[in-house]
Amino acid sequence: MNETTEDKTASAPPPQKKGFSGLHVFGIVLLTIVATVGVGYWWLSHYVFPDNFEPVTLDASEQNSLNTKLNTLGINTQGGGSGGPLKPEPYSEEGASREVRFSERELNGMLANNTDLAQRLAVDLSDNLLSALLLVPLEEDFPVLGGRTLRVNAGVELSFANGRPLVKLKGVSLMGVPIPNAWLGNLKNVDLVNEFGANPGFWQSFAAGVDYIQVEDGQLLVRLKE
């Protein structure tokens, strides 16, 4: 009886090992190649060979609103001195607005008027964050990337807290790769006004002249002190 049981056990086929078939392996390799090529193409087209930005074109109503704001700041929007000869007038601050408000479209619209920056610089406004995207054409004799366009992205936190403006560099990226904090002088996420505002210079003067600053989605508001 024991011999019969042992014979059946010995003659039983070994269990088949489960695994990927040759077709499965080929499919995985093919998908990996396609994904790698797709990601590589996106990275090259987005960072190494980026297209120029399309300049923002303001409509008549937006342009009139922007011109009014610029004129309030003393910036001539007529161009070429076509407003006629200047007339002397006494200086007065009575009724003058100390509040400056620009939309994201207005800021990019002003950049569009600069032929050098129109297609190479774009500004984005979101809650407490001002971001800038800059395309930098490199000289032909530049090592490795000569003749290419370098894509630079930077973000700065702007807000108002404890009675003073808060300015923090959130980071800088080159061709989609974040720059190490050490290469930025360890200034990433550092409150620049608090760090350098105690000493005479730009940051002290900047903080002393700003009564309020706010950045929200698509809007920038700055209120100046007397």
Backbone hydrogen bonds, N-H to C=O, Kabsch-Sander energy under -0.5 kcal/mol:
donor,donor_aa,acceptor,acceptor_aa,energy
5,T,1,M,-1.7
6,E,2,N,-2.1
7,D,3,E,-2.1
8,K,4,T,-2.0
9,T,5,T,-2.0
10,A,6,E,-2.2
11,S,7,D,-2.0
12,A,8,K,-0.9
25,V,21,S,-2.3
26,F,22,G,-2.1
27,G,23,L,-2.2
28,I,24,H,-2.4
29,V,25,V,-2.4
30,L,26,F,-2.4
31,L,27,G,-2.5
32,T,28,I,-2.3
33,I,29,V,-2.3
34,V,30,L,-2.5
35,A,31,L,-2.6
36,T,32,T,-2.4
37,V,33,I,-2.6
38,G,34,V,-2.5
39,V,35,A,-2.7
40,G,36,T,-2.6
41,Y,37,V,-2.7
42,W,38,G,-2.3
43,W,39,V,-2.6
44,L,40,G,-2.6
45,S,41,Y,-2.7
46,H,42,W,-2.1
47,Y,43,W,-2.6
48,V,43,W,-1.0
48,V,44,L,-0.7
49,F,44,L,-3.5
53,F,119,Q,-2.3
58,L,56,V,-0.6
63,Q,59,D,-2.8
64,N,60,A,-2.3
65,S,61,S,-2.0
66,L,62,E,-2.3
67,N,63,Q,-2.6
68,T,64,N,-2.0
69,K,65,S,-1.7
70,L,66,L,-2.5
71,N,67,N,-2.7
72,T,68,T,-1.8
73,L,69,K,-1.2
74,G,71,N,-1.4
75,I,70,L,-3.0
76,N,74,G,-0.6
82,S,79,G,-1.2
84,G,81,G,-1.0
96,A,93,E,-1.9
100,V,222,V,-3.6
102,F,220,L,-2.4
104,E,218,G,-2.0
107,L,103,S,-2.2
108,N,104,E,-2.2
109,G,105,R,-2.2
110,M,106,E,-2.1
111,L,107,L,-1.7
112,A,108,N,-1.7
113,N,109,G,-0.7
113,N,110,M,-0.8
114,N,111,L,-1.6
115,T,113,N,-0.7
117,L,114,N,-0.9
118,A,114,N,-2.2
120,R,117,L,-1.5
121,L,117,L,-1.7
122,A,133,L,-2.1
124,D,131,S,-3.0
126,S,129,L,-2.6
128,N,215,V,-3.6
129,L,126,S,-2.3
130,L,156,V,-3.0
131,S,124,D,-2.8
131,S,129,L,-0.5
132,A,154,A,-2.6
133,L,122,A,-2.7
134,L,152,V,-3.3
135,L,120,R,-2.7
136,V,134,L,-0.6
136,V,150,L,-3.4
138,L,148,R,-3.1
142,F,139,E,-1.7
145,L,143,P,-3.5
146,G,142,F,-1.2
147,G,139,E,-1.0
148,R,145,L,-2.3
149,T,48,V,-1.0
150,L,136,V,-3.3
150,L,148,R,-0.5
151,R,47,Y,-0.5
152,V,134,L,-3.3
152,V,150,L,-0.6
153,N,173,S,-2.4
154,A,132,A,-2.4
155,G,171,G,-2.0
156,V,130,L,-2.8
157,E,168,K,-3.4
158,L,128,N,-1.1
159,S,166,L,-1.8
161,A,164,R,-2.5
164,R,161,A,-1.3
166,L,159,S,-3.0
168,K,157,E,-2.1
169,L,187,L,-0.6
169,L,190,V,-0.6
170,K,155,G,-2.5
170,K,168,K,-0.7
171,G,155,G,-1.2
173,S,153,N,-3.3
174,L,177,V,-2.4
175,M,151,R,-3.2
175,M,173,S,-0.5
177,V,174,L,-1.9
179,I,172,V,-3.3
183,W,180,P,-0.7
184,L,180,P,-0.8
184,L,181,N,-0.9
185,G,182,A,-1.2
186,N,181,N,-2.7
187,L,184,L,-0.7
189,N,169,L,-3.4
190,V,187,L,-1.7
192,L,167,V,-2.8
192,L,190,V,-1.0
195,E,191,D,-2.4
196,F,192,L,-2.6
197,G,193,V,-2.0
199,N,196,F,-1.0
205,S,201,G,-2.2
206,F,202,F,-3.1
207,A,203,W,-2.3
208,A,204,Q,-2.0
209,G,205,S,-1.3
209,G,206,F,-0.5
210,V,206,F,-0.7
210,V,207,A,-0.6
211,D,209,G,-0.6
211,D,223,R,-2.6
212,Y,223,R,-1.8
214,Q,221,L,-2.6
215,V,158,L,-0.5
216,E,219,Q,-2.2
218,G,125,L,-1.9
219,Q,216,E,-2.3
220,L,102,F,-2.8
221,L,214,Q,-2.8
222,V,100,V,-3.1
223,R,212,Y,-3.2
224,L,98,R,-3.2
225,K,209,G,-2.2
